[in-house]
Structure formats: structure tokens, C-alpha cells
């Protein structure tokens, strides 16, 4: 599989590499050993007089019960992954300014649906931000009040309206406390993180044989994405790259809504572990959050006609400032005013004017 570029994709790869593959490998080797044993031990030369019996109760219980247990073992992480991929995350973060004295900070656990409230300790992350950057605190650097233990969750306890975070030491006035909470927790090990709510929605419409993308949160401009001609592509990117890439900012949750204009297509991006059908007359929704900048390739994964193989998908992940510049470029092509550039220019002019005034004084 392609290298994962999201915490959720890392979970999918772990599920495949360390759960499914070992199980199917052991099963395959066991069945192969049984077949070889039967071929050698019970062939007509070694066993000219075959035994005759109708059944063996113990064996039938074993070959029925063991597969059930195996399927249950696979089902638990599988259902968890399916839920995370199917439900768009709604996590949020709250920021608090340190004052050198306050150690308790209340996180508003006021999600719209009560069953989406934070209830477990691992659904809360705490960070300290200062001039040197943002640092995530270890679990033993703070305590939580308002979460539920296993028995409470087992009996259906709901989350409290407020989760209190108490730090072991008060942050200074030049530090900011960031508390992030949400029910969707993705990733493994050090990369485990709460997935935040989407910062934008992108609509992908499948056509025979290209994609149309629109950004309703940024003026609803749209464009078509076609296979890049062979004479414009490199040998490595031929049949993968497109003339207009889908551009998204790194580290942000992106909601993708798909539909189709003619037949069923499928928007698939392996690096993000995303694959969702685009069905005429229907809206399907999924999400992803890319960890690293770069260009990532996928393809339509539903046979949709004679040019199905020439319907690639290319996503370019950039920094937030680069994304905003790209949005303004696209808005200009659509005849729209800039959304970000004007504010940046005004701020720059204001800063320049303030500097000149201070210099004059």
C-alpha cells in the first residue's frame, strides 16, 4: 500500500498489516498443512481401505466455533474503523491565556448531539503554546474531571456539559493553553489525535470521464480536473497527474461530498484511506485530514466506461498561506474578489504605517 498520509490511514494500514494479514497467513498455512497431510497420509496407496464414518461432533463444533471467534476478533477493530470513516468528526478546541496562577480550565462539552460528548480521557488533548511552538502535554501533567470510567460508559452514561482540565503547574502569561476534545480519535501511538470538525467542504462530481470540484465555503468557484496529456506529464506521473489538482491545506479536516452526473464513479485516495462512491442523484460524504504537504494520486475506482482508466485524481496538500493564495487565484479566474489577499494587504499596510509613525516619533 502507498505510505499513509493521515492518522486514519495509519490505522487502516495497521489493521491490514497486523491483524488481517497474520490471521489469513496462519489460516492459509494451516489449511495447506491439512491438505498435504491428507494427500500423503490418505492417498490410495497409503490407505487402500478408507474409513467410513458420517460425522465427528467435536470437529464440527471446532470448525464452526473457531471461525466465529476469529470473525469476532476481526469485527471489533473493523467496526471502529468503519465508524470513524463513516461519521464526519466534530471535534473542537478551546484556547485559554495563562496568567501564572490559574491551573483549572473548563472545556465546553456542548456538542449538538449528546451522544457525541466527550466521555473518555483519551478524547481530550492538552497543549501549551508559546513563542517556541506548540507542545502536547503528557497525561500525567494534568487531571480531568467530568469523564466517565468503563462501568459508567458500559451502562450508557452521557458526557457532562463541562470537562475540567487541571494542570499540575500554572502556565505563565506568555503561554496559551489549548484543549482539544472530540469523540473521533484517530491514529496510533504518538500520532494518536482527536480529529477536529471540518474547516471546509469540497464537492466532487464525477463525469465520463473527469471530475468537477467546487469549494462552496470560498465563493463556490468550480473547475474540471482532467487527465494531464502524455506530452505534458513525466513518465512517472503519466496516467496519474491532472491539469487542475484538488488543493487542500495540511493538518485540517476536509469534508468531501460526492455525486455523479451520469453513471456511478468512485473517488479514491489510497494515501488518505478514502474511497467513496459518486452516485447520480445521491450525495455521499466522507472526510480526510492530510498530515504532510505534497502531491498524492488516486483514481476513479468504479468501472464507469471506456475511459475509466483515464480518470485520475490528484490532491495537492499545501500550507494554509499557500492555500489561501490559491483560493484567491481561483476566485480571480471566476471573476470574484479576493477573500484573503485584501485583508493581508491591509494588515501589512497598517503595520508599515505604524512602523513609520513610531520611527517619526
Secondary structure, 3 states (H helix, E strand, C coil): CCCCCCHHHHHHHHHHHHHHHHHHHHHHHHHHHHHHHHHHHCCCCCCCCCCCCCCCHHHHHHHHHHHHHHHHHHHHHHHHHHHHHHCCCCEEEEEEECCCCCCEEEEECCCCCHHHCCCCHHHEEEEEEECCEEEECCHHHEEEECCCCHHHHHCCCCCCCEEEEEECCCCCCCCEEEEEECCCEECCHHHCEECECCCEEEEEEEECCEEEEEEHHHCCEEEEECECCHHHCCCCCCCCCECCCEEEECCCCEEEEEEECCCCEEEEEHHHCEEEEECECCCEEEEECCCCCEEEEEEECCCCCCCHHHCEEEEEEECHHHHHHHHHHHHHHCCCCCCCHHHHHHHHHHHHHHHHHHHHC
